[in-house]
Structures are given as structure tokens and as C-alpha cells.
Amino acid sequence: MSKAKRTATQSPAPHVADSHDLIRVQGARENNLKDVSVEIPKRRLTVFTGVSGSGKSSLVFGTIAAESQRMINETYSAFVQGFMPTLARPEVDLLEGLTTAIIVDQERMGSNPRSTVGTATDANAMLRILFSRLGKPHVGPPTAFSFNVPTRTASGVMKTDKGQGEKTVVRNAVYQGGMCPRCEGMGNVNDIDLTALYDDSKSLNDGALTIPGYSMDGWYGRIFRGSGYFDPDKPIRKYTKKELHDLLYREPTKIKVDGINLTYSGLIPQIQKSFLSKDVDAMQPHIRAFVERSVTFTTCPDCDGTRLSKEARSSKIKGKNIADVCSMQISDLAQWLRGLDQPAVAPLLAGLQHLLDSFADIGLGYLSLDRPAGTLSGGEAQRTKMIRHLGSSLTDVTYVFDEPTIGLHPHDIQRMNNLLVQLRDKGNTVLVVEHKPETIAIADHVVDLGPGAGTAGGTVCFEGTVDGLRGSDTTTGRHLDDRATLKDSVRSSSEALKVRGASTHNLQKVNVDIPLGVLCVLTGVAGSGKSSLINGSVAGSDGVVVIDQGAIRGSRRSNPATYTGLLDPIRKAFAKANAVKPALFSSNSQGACPACNGAGVIYTDLGIMDTVESPCEECEGRRFQASVLEYTLGGRNIAEVLAMSVTEAEEFFADGEAHTPAAHKILDRLADVGLGYLSLGQPLTTLSGGERQRLKLATQMAEKGDVYILDEPTTGLHLADVEQLLGLLDRLVDSGKSVIVIEHHQAVMAHADWIIDLGPGAGHEGGRIVFEGTPAELVADRSTLTGEHLAAYVAT
């Protein structure tokens, strides 16, 4: 009997299914990883740390998340896979225990001018249904409230080829859309300055057109000459009215030139299609400069910038139309929605209410639904993407986050930490790449990569608990408890940049004097108006250089040498030393290997199977023709120079036969921002977020200006690298420049000469100056959220 009792109280043997509690990675070699093997606990919060470029993203995104997504894609039919992005198999020996990965990265949300916060989160779709059901007067289906759908009218006969055939007579059928017909749903209209398009004293053949890319040597020249609408040798000022109309305004027309079917279009329609349908910020610098010089954007007078037609704006619920609702601050909109008691649409209201409350929970209640998606910062975009996952019923999935605290004030980081813990507590595996000690502190498990960056990284330095990391002799462990101290003395300023009556976005007629010749830090909670103050009142002035968070764009063919302009002086030096053309030393031009066209790799498309990428056998991945590699400078050929690190190249171009001052100056700037380990020819696509940010910083520091504005330069920086950044900022100020930094990092605040704090809250609760003074005065005052957090930081 006693034996039976004993058996009953024994815990049952664990089920074999519960033994799969680890994600095992063996032999990961993606990018700079050196045969990395780790075991990551499932249903726990794991934080990956290490200096920027140590291999965190390569392990988490390039290996674990990439393989999970690739395997899920393989479950679809070959037909469906043809419409999906092809993901290559990562370089790894073994991956076990993977679950479905949901990636929430810090990529901007796209710069399509038609995309807003509302369209990107489906909030607009729900509101359109709501107004189509409850709006008075009733104007049509949900599409009648969409600024992306034009109103279409059709009449005629529709025939259906079915059986004996059916005929339906359609008389003036109206498909109601909500697009404003004048601005085509863009919210603004443009006026093009014709004098910026051409020089009327010249003919087309003499180069009259001043539009980027509209050369008479290419396809445009062939089209203009073969159109027959005007004489390309006649000066434009002598054109008849008809000729000038055809040049500027002619609608797309099919023409035949030398037996080839082409489409001729006037300059204005062509510019509107190729340039003005895109977001200005997404354009290449020279095209953006042309657009800013030649095009004036003004708010559409018909829709007053709402993008919507008169009919869509006439339908209202409780006195508000859909444009009014979308322009409200989301926290206010959520409150307005609570006042709607409509049982007929109760499920819709509940879903919309949850969505809007999620914005507030994640700290984005200060946004409005009509805010263009392209204007969100990297941190705001990432948190907006998180919204669809809050309240999701999915469990046992892997959430992968890339620095979710970017752009967050210390006051907001606790809220983000709570969200990460909630996702974990629902039974999910949460993987976070992060540098902030506040987020590292909540980890159940830490994986530290390093010890250095690039080729000096790619190994696991530590695995274990946060306390274990703190006690380990790793770079992250040593710097985890770093605290900056307030400076003994601060620089004084004799001049100031006066801002008066600033009212961009949520700013409430702000008057402020921004001191010049010192390091000035603008701070405040996310959404308090920092960027609005700079972009609306300071940026664009003469001598002001703005270095923002915008991601640098580049393909596999782009590298640090091409992006920074370093390759130009290097090519010229090689050409001069060998008495040949500079174009030979470009893998995108005459010097390219003919087998791989300068890509260094050969892609083999296997149809429904993964595309195979293999090094080019002819150039062995060096990208250049063999004959080009015979030319040397200082004993090195061009491929060997591009394989050098920044530090090595800095020494190489400093003196001797390879002495090139122009190249050395650019390399100095790259070393200054902590990129000394980076290879000159490393593809931009393999760089981490922090490396791209610093590469952009090094490039834009070359621009001539007296005032440098940096938007969160600590993004992607390890704790150990912040000190180097502060040294760089000091050198800029000591060289006579004025430096204004928008920043949340307490170490940068403590190092400032002057702090301007905006707040006290976000959205319409912010937009005011709540403190101006030195960091020591802010700590002593402690009257603002920033003051409290900075005081706690320097006291620890």
C-alpha cells in the first residue's frame, strides 16, 4: 500500500516533446562569424551584445532568422515560392530547434509618399469601413474614403463568354473613390520652374536640357531627335507655341525611331512620373537637389492637404469627417472612439480600439494616422511594426528585435522592456540585439560576441547570465556599469542661433537661443518636438550640415571606398602612376572582370530551387581583369588596396610612392569615427546598422559648414565606442565648429556644454522648452524627466 502511495506522488516522467527547449547553432560562418556554436534557451529573453560589427546581426538575423524564414517558405508550393523573395541558405553546419521567426527590424517603413501611419498599420482600412457604415450622409463603400482610389465612371456593354454568352448593359456605373482629383491623393500640388529645366538660348543638341539624366547621348537624345515634333538644332526660344507645347506638355505618344517602338512624353509629364511620384528623401542626392531647386510644393487648395475628395470629406460621424479623425493625435482619437456606442459595428470598434491603445502602450500615442510613414525615425518605425504583434494569439514563436530602444528617452525604455517581457511570458522566444545596459539587465540569457569588430570579431566571448557578464573580462562586461561624470568646466558661447515662434508640428511658438561654438544637446522624451525644432527652424540654413538617421542605400557593388568618394583619388593615383585611364580601376567600368561583370561572384538561377552563388573562377572574387591587376601603386594592385583595412590604408597612403593626400584625408575621418577595422572593398550590404551610421557620419563631416547637427549619433554604438564618439565631437568643437546633437544617451548629455530639454510630454503635451542650461544645473534642478534620469545616471 505504501509503495502504491509513493508511486502516485512521484512526478511523471517529462514528455519527450518537452526536451526540445534549445535553439542549437553549430559552425555558423555567415559574414565575419568564425565557426560560432551557441545554445539559446527557448521561451526566454536572450540579449546579444558586443561592439558594433562584432557579428551580432550576422548570427541573429543572417543565420537564425534567415534559416527559419527560408524553411517556412519551402513549405509553400513551387508556384507560390516564385512570388516570394528567394532566401539563400546561411553558412552554418547545423541549426536545430528553430521556431517560426518574426523579424522586427529598424529599417525605415518605406518612403512611398502615399504611405502613412494609418495605411501601414491597417488603422485607415478600419476607419474607412466605419465611415462607410456610420457616416452621414452615406457616400459609398469603404473605397469612397481612400485617398489612393480615384473615382471611376463607366458606361457601355459588358459581355461574358460563358455558355451561350451573356450581355450586360452598363449605363454610367460610378465606382466611388476618395482620391482628391487635383493632387491625386498626394496632399500637395507642384509648380515646376521651367527655367530650371532648360536653357532657352541653346538647342537640344547643344545641351539645352539641365535635367539630371536627360542627356542627348542616350535614349532621350534618340527619342527627341526621332520624334519629329521639333528641330533639335533650333534654340528653344525660337520654338513655335506648338513645338514648345510638344516639348513640355505632350501626353505619352507611341513613336517609331529607326524601326524601334518608343514612347515620347513631354518633359513635365515625364518629370512628374519619374521624379515627383517618389518621396524626395528617397532620391539620389543630385536628383533631390534638382527637385528642390526646380519644384515648389504647395498644399493642395482643393482638399487642403487632406488628400481626400469633397464627397469623402462631407460624410461625418459626430461632427468629424475621416480627415479630421486621421489628423487627431492617436491618444485623442482613442478617447473619441470610446464615445461611439454602435452595437452594429461593435467588433470593428473593438479591433480599432485595441489597435489605437497599442500605439499608446508602445509610446507612440503622440503620432497621428495621417503622418507620412517615410518621416518616422528608425525607432518609431520599429515600434510601429511591433504594434501588430502586441495582443497576437501566437505563442511559441521567435521574435527577433534589432535595438528596440533606438530613439527612446530613458523614461520610455522601461515601457519597452515591459513589452519584451510580456512577449516572453506568453511562451515566446525573444532574441534582442542591444547595447543599452537597461535592456541587457532584463535578459534571462546573454550572448556576447567579439572581442573586436570585423575580422577581429565573430567569436562568442561569453554566454550566461547578466551577473556572469558583469563579472567576465569581456569588453561588454567591463563597460556594462560605465557611468559618465559631469565635466568640471564647460565651454562658453558668445553667439547664438536665435529661433523665434517655432510652431512646426507640435511646437508651441517656441523661442530659444541655441548657443554656437559649443557642444549643445537637445533632449526630451520621444515625440517632444526635438526633430521638429531642428528640421523646421534650423536645417536648411546656410552653413548648416544635418547628419540624420536615414539609412544609407547601396547594393552589393557599393562599398566604403565608393560611398565615401575614396575610390576617386585612389583610381587617379593608380592611373597617374601607370599612365592609363582611371576607368580601368573601377570594377563597375572598364576594369571589370568580363566573366562576373565586376561582381566577384557568379549567380546560377536554378528555377524553383535556391539561387547558387559561387566565387568567380576567372578573377577569383577580385572583380578585376587580370591585365588591370598588373598595374601597381606602391607595390600593391587595386584589388590588394581594396582588401586593406582603413587603418592599413591610412598608413599606405600617408607617404612614399602611394602618398595621396585626398585619400588620406577621407581615411582619417573613417578612423575618427571608429571604423579603422573596416575593409575598403567590403560590400555595404554586409555592414551592421551602427557601421552604416558611422560611415554616413564620416562622409558628411566632409561637407563645408559651420554648424553640424547630428541626430542620435550613438545609434548602434557599443558602450565602449561612446567615449570615442565624444572625443570626435570635442575635436569638431575645438576646430571652431558648432555641434548640435539630438540625443537620449546620458553619457552624451553629461558631456555637453549646454542642454536644451523639450517636453514635458509627447505630442500636444510637449512642444515647449522645459529647461535650458548646463548639465550640472539640470542635475541640480531635477524638475524634468531628463533631469531625474541624468541625476540617477551620474550618481550611480
N, C-alpha and C positions, 0 to 999 in steps of 0.2 A: 504493500500500500504506500509506504513512504517513498519507495522507488518511483511509483507512478506519479506521486506528487512532485518529486524532484524533476521528472521529465516534463511535466506540464509547465513548470515555472522557468524552464530554460528558454532563452531567446531562440527563435527559429533561425536556421542557417540562412545567411544572406543569399538572396536570389542572384543567379549568375548575371542577370541583366544589370544589376546594380554595381557590378565590378568595373563597368566602363566609365570611370569617373575622372579620366585624364585625357587631355589632348597631347599626344606624343609627336614630337618633331625630331627627326633624326637626319643628320647630314644636310642641313639647309645651306645652299651656296648662292642664293639669289643676290645679285649686285655684289656688295663687299662682304657678305657673310662667309665665314670660314668654317665650314662643316659644323654648323651650330646644331646642338641637340638639347632640347628642353622638354620638360613635362609640366603642363599647365593644368591646374585643377579646374574641373568643370563646376558650374553653379557657384562660382566665386568671382570676386573682383580682382583682376590682375592688372597691375600697372607696369608698363615698360619704360624704363628710364635710361639715361645715357646722353652724352653730348650730342649735339646736332650732327648728323652724318655718321653716327656710330652703327646704324643698321636696324634701328627700331622699326621703321616703316617697312624695310625690306622683309623683316621677319613676320610682322603682324599683317600688313596689307599685301605685300608682294608674295608671301608664302601661304600663311594660314587662310586668310580671307579669300585670296585668289583661287586656291585649290578648292575651297568649299563652293564658291560660285561656279567654277568650271564643272565640278561634278554634278551640281544641280542642273546646269544647262544640258549636260549629257543625258539627263532623264527625258528630255523632250525629243520629239521625232526629228529626223534629219531635216524635214521641211521647215519646221519651226526654228531649228537652230540656224537655218540660213538667214533668218531675220534678226538674229541676236548677235551681240558683239562676240567675236572669237577670242577666247582667253587661252593664252599659252600655258602649258604645264610648267609650274615653277621648278627651279633646280633644287630638288630635295630627294633624299633617298627613300624616306618613309614618313607618311602622315597618318596617324591613327586617331580615332575618337572624334573626328570632326562633326560638328553640327551645322545647321543652316546658318550662314553668316549674313548679318545685316550691317552694312557699312554706312557710318555717318561721318563723312569727312569734312574738311574745311574748305573744299572747293567752292568758289562763288556759284550762285544759283543760275548762272547764265545771264547774258546781257541782252536778251531779246527785249526790245522796247515794249512789246505787248504783254510781257510777263510782269505780274505784280504779286505782292504777298498773298492777296486773295486768290489769284488764279493758281499760284504754286501750291497752296495748301487745301484747295477744293472748297474754301470758305465761300468764294464767289459763286460756285456751282450751286451750293445750298441756298444762298441768298436769292439767286435767280429763280429757283423753284418756289421759294417762299413768296416772292413778289408776284410770280405768275398765278399763285393761288389766292393770295390775300390782297394784292394791290388794287386800289380803286383810283381811276377806272381800270378795268381789265384791258390790257393792250395786246395780249398774245401769250404764246408759250414761253418757257424759260429762255429760248434763244432771243426773244424780244428784248432781253435785258443784258445781252452780251455785247461788249464793245468790239469783239473780234468777229462778229457775224453781221454782214450787211443785209439790208432789206432787199429781197429779190421779187420781181413781178414776172409772171409767166403767162403766156396765152398761146393757144394753138391746139394741135391734136396729138395725143399720145397713143401709140399703137403697141400692143403687147403681142409678141409672137408666141402664142400658146394655143394649141388645138386649132380651132377654126380662125383664131385671131380675134382680138378684142380691140375696139377703138373707144377711146375716151376723149371727149371734147373738153379742153381746159380753157375756161374763159377768165382771164385776169386773176389767176390764183396768186395770192400775196404770201410770201414766206417771210414773216416778220423777223428782222434782226435789230440789234440795239446799237449798231455802229453809227457814230456821227458821220454823215456823208462828206462833210467838208474836210475834216482832218483824218478820215479813215481810221478812227479809233485810236489815234496816237496822242490826242490831247493837245497837240500844238501844230501850228502851220509854219511853213518855212518860206522865207523870201530869199531868193538867190541873187547875189550881186553879179551882174553879167560881166562887169569889168574884171572880175577875178577869174573868169573862165577863159578869156582870150584877149589878145592884143589886137585891136581892130586895124592897126596900121600895117599888120603883116598878113600874108596869105597863109593858108593851111600848110602848104608845102614849106613855107619859111618858118614854121613853128609857132603859129599864132596861138594854138591852144596851150593853156597853162594848167590844165587839169592833170594830176598825177596819173601816169599810166596811159595817157592818151597820146601816144607817140605816132607820128606818121610812118614810122619804120615798121610797124607791126600790123596786126589785124585791123586796127582802127583806120590806119592810113589806106589800106586796101579797100575798106568799106566806103570811106569818104570819097576816094578817087573814083571808085566804080559806081557810085550811086547815081551820078549824072544830074544831081539836083543843083549843083553849083560848080564853079570853076575853082579848083584847088590852088591855082596860081594867082587868083584875083584877091587883093586886100579885102578884108571883111567889111571895112567901112564903105566899100563901093558895091556891096550886095544890094539887090533889089529887095523889097519887102518880102516877096515870096521866097527868095533864096535864104534870107535871114530867118524866116519862119521855119523853113525846112531844116536849117542847121540847128536851130534851138528847140523847136517845139514839135516837130513831126512825130506822129504816133508810130509805133513799130510797124515796119513795112517790109515784106519779103522782096529781096532783090537778088539778082544773079550776077556774080562777078567772076570772070574767067571760068565760067562753067560751074562755079560753086554756089550753092544756095546759101545766102546770108540774110541776116535781118538788120535793116537800117533803122536807127532810132535817133531822134533829136537829142541834143546834149542834156536838156533839162529832164526829160523822162528817164534818160539813161543814168544820170546822177542820182535821181530820186530812187531808182531801182537798186543801183549798185552801192551807193553810199548812205543815203538817208533812210533806208529801211533797216539799217543796223544801229546798234547803240554806239554813240560817239566814243565812249570809253573803251569799247572793244576793238576800235580801229587801230591800224598801224600808225605810229607817230606822225609820219609825213602826210597821211591821208587825213588824220584828225586835225592837223594844223591847217590843211586846205579847207576842210569843212568849217572850222572855227573862223577862218578868215573870210570865207565867201558866203556862208549861210547864216541868216538870222532866224532864230526860232522864237516865235511868239505864241502865247496862249491862244487856242482856237476861240474866236469870238462867238461862234455858233453854240458850242457846248460848254464854254467857259472852263476848258481843261478837263472836264469830267469824262470825255471820250464817248459819251452816250448821246443818242438821238433825242429829239424833243419829245417823242412819244414815250420813250423809256423813262424820261425824267418826269413825265406828267403823272405816272402811276405812283401812289403813295400809300404807306401804312403808318397810321398815327402821325400824319403830317410830314413824314420823311420819305423821300424817294431813295432809290438804290444808291445813287451817287452820294447823297448826304450820309447814308449809313456807312458806305465804304471809306468816307473821309474822316469818320469819327475815330478817336483813339480806341483801340481794341478793348481796353478795360471799360470804357464808357459804353461801347457797343454791347458788351456782355450784359451790362446793367440794363440797357434799353430793352434787350431781348427778353430779360426776365419779366418785363411788364406785359409781354404778349401772352394772353391766355386763349389759345386756339386749339381745342381738342382735335379738330380735323387734321391738323398737321403736327400733332404732339411728337411723333418720332423724329420728324425733321428738326423741330425746335430743340429737342433733347440732344441730338447729334451736333447741331451747330453750337449749342451752349457749351457742350463738352470741349469742342474744338477751341472756342474762344477762351474758355477758362484755362486750357492748356497753355495758351500764349502767356497768360498772367503767371501760371505756375513756373514757367521756364524763364521768366524775367523779360518777356517781350511785350508786355501789355501796353507799352508806350507806342508801339507801331500802329499804323493804320493799314487797312486792307488795300488801299489804292497806292501804297508806296511801291515804286518800281523795284523789282527783285534785284536788278543789277546794282542798286545803290546800297544794298545791305553789306555790312562788313563781313569778313570771314567768319567771325564768331557768331554774328546774328544769323548768317546763312546756315551755319551748322546747327544752331538751336532751333531754327525754323524747320529743318529736316527732322529734328528729334520729335517734333510735335506729333507726327503721325504714329509714333511708337509708344507714346505715353498712354496707358489705358488699353493697349493692344492685348488681346486674349492669348497671344502666342507665348509659350514657355519653352524652355529647353532649346533656345536658340542662342547664337553667339552674337552679341552686339560689339561692334568694333568702333571705337571713338578715336579721333585724331585731335589731341589737345582741346578738349571741350571747354576749357576755361579761357580760351583766347577772347580778348575783348571784354573780360569780366572784371569789374571792380572787386576788391577783396570782400566787400559786403555781399556780393552776389555769388561768390564761389561756394559758400555753404549750401545755397539753394541747389546749385548744380550737383554738388556732392550727394545731396539727399535723393536727387533723381537717379543718379547712378546706382545708389544703394537700393532704391525701390525696384529698379530693373533686375538687380541681382536677387533680391529677396523673392521675386516671383518665380525663381528657379532658372534664371538665365545665366549664361557665362558672359561676363563683361570684360573686354580687353580694352585698356586705355593707354595710349601713348601720351605721356605727360611730363612736364618739367616742374610744375608748381608744387612746392612742398605740402600745401594744404590738401591737395588731391592725392599725392603719394601717401599721405598719412592715413587715409581711409582704406588702403589696399589690404586684401587678405593675403596677397602673394605679390612679390616684386621680382621682376627680371631686369637686371642692369646690364646693358651692353656697352662695349668699349674695347680697350681703355680709351682709345682716341677716336678720331673721325676718319672717314675714307679708308685708305689701306691700313691705317693704324687702328681701325676698329674691327667690328664684325665678329667679336667673340663674346661669350657670356662671362661677365666678371663676377656676378653674384646672382643667386636665386634664394629666395626665402622670405622672411617677414620684414616689416618696416624696421623693427628694432634691430634685426640682424644686419640690415643695410646700413643703419646708423653706425653700427659698430665695426663695419667692414672697412678695409683700407682701399676703397674704390673712390674714383673722382666724385661720384654722386654722394656716397656715404660721407665723405669729408666735407662736402659743401651743403649737405641737407639742412644743417642748423645755422647756416651763414646768416648773419644779420648785419645790415649796413648801419653805420653810425652817422649822426648828423655832422656836417662839416663845421670845423672851428670857425671859419670865416667864409663869407660869401662875396662874390663879385658885386660891385655896384654898377648901376646903369645911369648914363647921363641923357640917353634918348629913349623915346618910347614910340611904339606904333599905336596910334590912337584909333580906337574903334568906337563909333557913336551910333546909337539907335539900332543895333543889330537885331533883326527880327526874323531871320531865316528859320523855317520850320518852327520849333517850339521856343526859340529865344524871345525873351520878353523885353524888347527895347534895351538891350544890354549896352552899357557904356563901360569900356575898360581900356586901360593903358598897358599894352604888352611891352615890357622892357626889352631894349635891344642891347646887343653886346654881351649878353649873359646866357646862361642855360635856364630857360623858362619852361616849366612843366605845367601842362593843362591836365587836370584830372577831374574826377566826378563819376558817379555811377553810370552804367551803360544807359544811353538814351537821355543824358542830362543836357546835351547840346554842345559838346566839345567840337565834334566834327562840323556841326552847323556853323559854329562861330568861325572856324578856320576857313572852311570852304565858301561860306557866304560873304565873309568880310576881309579875309587876308589873302587867300590863294588868288592867283591871277594878277596880283600887283607886280610892278616892275621889281626885279631883283629877288623875287621870292621863288624858291625851289621847293616843291612839295614831293616828298617821298612817301607814297601811301602803301596800303596793304595789297593792292591789286596784284593778282598772280602774274608772273612773267610767262609769256607764251613762247613755246618753242617746240620744234619737232625733234626727232632722233638726230637730225642733221645739225641741230643747233648745239653749241657748247659754250663754256665760259669765254673762250677766245673770240668766238663770233659775236656773242651777245654784248660783250663789253667794248667791242671795237678793237681789241688787242691784235686780232689777226691781220688787220690792215698794215700797221707798221712792220709786223713780222714778215709779211709777204713782200713788202717793198724792200726790206733789208736783204732778204734772200735773192730777190730779183736783181738788186744793185750788185751784190757780191758775185753773182753768176752771169750777169749781163743777159738776162732773159726777161720774159714778161711776168708781172706779178700774178696774172691769172693762172699760171701753171701751178701755183702753190695753194690753190683752193680745191678742196675735194668736191665742191659744188660747181666747178667750172672746168677749165681746160685740163687741169691736172688730175681729174677724177679717173679712177680705175674703170676701164670700159666694161669689165665683167659685172661689177656690182653698182656701177654709176656713182661711185664715191660713198656708198652707204656702209661699206665694210662687211656687210652680211648679204647673203642670198636668201630670199624668201621663196619657199616652194609651197604653192597652194595645192592641198590635197582634197579639194572639194568639201565634202561634208565632214572630213576629219580636220584635226588641228593643223594650222599652217606651220611648216617646219622652217626654223630659222637656223642657218648654218654659216660659219665664217667663210668669207670669200676665199677660194683656194688660190686665185691668181695674185691678190695683193696681201693675203694672209691677215685680212682685217685692218690693214693700214690705210685703206681708202684711196691711195695714190698710185699712179702708173709707176712702173719700175724705173723708167727713164727720169722721172721727176725726183726720185729718191737718190739719184746720183749727185744731185746738186746739194752742196753743204754750206753751212754758215757756222763758223767756229767749230768745225769738225762734226757737226750734227746735221742730219737731214730734217725735213719738215715734219715727218712722222715722229721722229725722236723728240723733237721740240714739243709737239702737241701731247706727247706722253709724259712730259715733265710735270712735276707739281709746281704750284705757284712759287713756293719758296726756292726750289731749284732753278726755275726760270728767272726769278728775280736776280739771282747770283750770276746766271749765264749772260743776261742782257746788260749787266752793270758795267762791264769793261771788256777789254780785249777786242778781238775781231768782231764779236757779236754785239758790241756796245750799241744799244738802240734806246736813246732817252725816252722817246714817246712810248715804247713798250714798257720800259722800266717804271714809268710814272703810273701806268694802269696797274701793273703788278704790285706796286707799293700799296695802292688803295685796296686791292684784294687781300693783301696780307693784313692791312689795318683792320679789316672787318672780321678777321679770324678765319680766312679761307686759304691759308697757306698750304694746307694739305691737299687741296683740290687739284685734279689733273686738268690741264688746259683743254684737252680734247674730250673730256667726259660728257656724254650726251646730257642735255638739260633734263630729259625725261627721267633720268636716274637720280636727280638731286632731291633732297628732302625739302620740306616746306621752309625750314629755318635757313637752309643753304640758299634757296632761291631768294628769300627775303634779303639776305645779306649781299647776294650778288647784285640785286637791284640797287641796294644802298650804295655799294661801291661804284656802280655805273653812274648813278645820278649825282653823286658827290662831285663829279667832274663838271657838272653844269655850272656856268658862271652865275653867281648870285650872292647876295649879302645876307639873306635870311633863309635858313634851312628849316623846313617843317617836317618832322618825322612822325608818322602815325604808328604807334606801338612797335618800335624797333626791337623790343625784346621778344616778339613773337617767334616761337621755335627755338629760342636760345636756352641752353642749359644754364643752371645756376653758376657754373664755373666760368661761363662766357660773358655773363652780365658785366663783370668787372672790366673786361677788355672793351666792351661797348662804351662804358662810362669813360674810359681813357680816350677813346676815339672822339666822343662828344666834347671832352675837355680840350683836346687838341684843336677841334674845329673852332671852339670859342676863343681859345688863346691865339688863333691865327687871325682874329678880327671879325669872325662871322657871328651872327646872331642865331641861336639854335632854340627852336620851339618844339617841344616833344609832347605829343598826346600819349599818355601812359598811365597804366594802373599798377605797375610794379613798384613796390615800396622802396626798393633799393635805388631806383631812378629818382623817385620823389625826394628821398633823403639826400641825394647828391645835388639837387637843384639849387640854383641861386634864388629863384623866385617861383612861387606856386600860385596858380590861379585855379580855384576849385569851383566847379559848377554844380548846381543841384537846386534844392536839396534832394529831389527825387528824379524820376524819369518822366518823359513826355511833358504834359502840361503841368506836372508837379515840379518840373525842373526849369531850365532855361534862364536861371538867374545866377549871378556871381555870389557865392556864399562865403568866399574867403579870398583875400589877396595878401601875400606876404612871404616871409622866408619859411623854410621847413621847420625851423626851431619855433617860430611864432605859431605855426599850425599845430605842432605837437603840444605847445603850452596852452593853446586856445581850446582844443578838443571839442569845438562846438559843432563840427561836421562829421559825417560818417568817415570821410577820408582822414580827418584828424585823429579820430579814435583808433582806426586801424594802423595808421603810421606810428602813433604813440605806442601801441602794443608791439609793433614790429621792432622799433629801435630799443624798446625796453627789455626785450627778451634776450 
